[in-house]
Amino acid sequence: IGMHIYAYNATELISEISVGMELEGTAYELSQAIHPHPTLSELTFETLLGAIDKPIHL
């Protein structure tokens, strides 16, 4: 897993992926984390679901 973010609040969004990279987690494993609604972390959640072909909001 890798990630590039060019957006407002990028530092808030990159933390989850950086932990996943350090732990060598898969997109599926990271998608199993709880992502509260409404928050920016939902963007990460939706991206992870897209990576495993299970997007919710496409």
N, C-alpha and C positions, 0 to 999 in steps of 0.2 A: 504494500500500500504506500502511496505517496500522494502529496497534495500541494497545489499552488492556490493561494487565495489572494485576489486583488480586490479588496472590498473594505468598506467601512466596518469596523469591529473585527477585522481579520484575526487579531490576536485572541479574541474570544472563541473563534471557530476552529483555529488550528490546534488548540490544546488536546482535544480528543484524539485527533489523528496522530499527533506526535507521540502520545502515550501508546496508541496502537502500533505505531512503527517500532517503538522501543521494545514492546512485548512481542513483536512479530505476529500480531493478530491478523486474522483474515477479515474481509469485508463483512462476512456473515457474523463472525464473533462480535465485531464492533456494533453491528446493527441490532444486536440483542440487548444492548444497554438501554436504559430508560432515557428517553428524550422528552422533556416536559413541553407542554403546549400552553401558550404560544411563546416560543423562544427562538433565538437564532440557531440553536443546536438542531432544530428540526431540518435545517438545510443540510447539515451533515448526515442526518438520519436518512433523508430522502436520497441523497447522493449514494450512500452505502447500499440502500435498497436497489437503486438503479444498477449498481455494480454487480448485484447478484440476480438481476432480472426480475425483481419483485417490487417495482416502484408503486407507491400508493397514489400519488397525485400527478399523473402525466397527462 
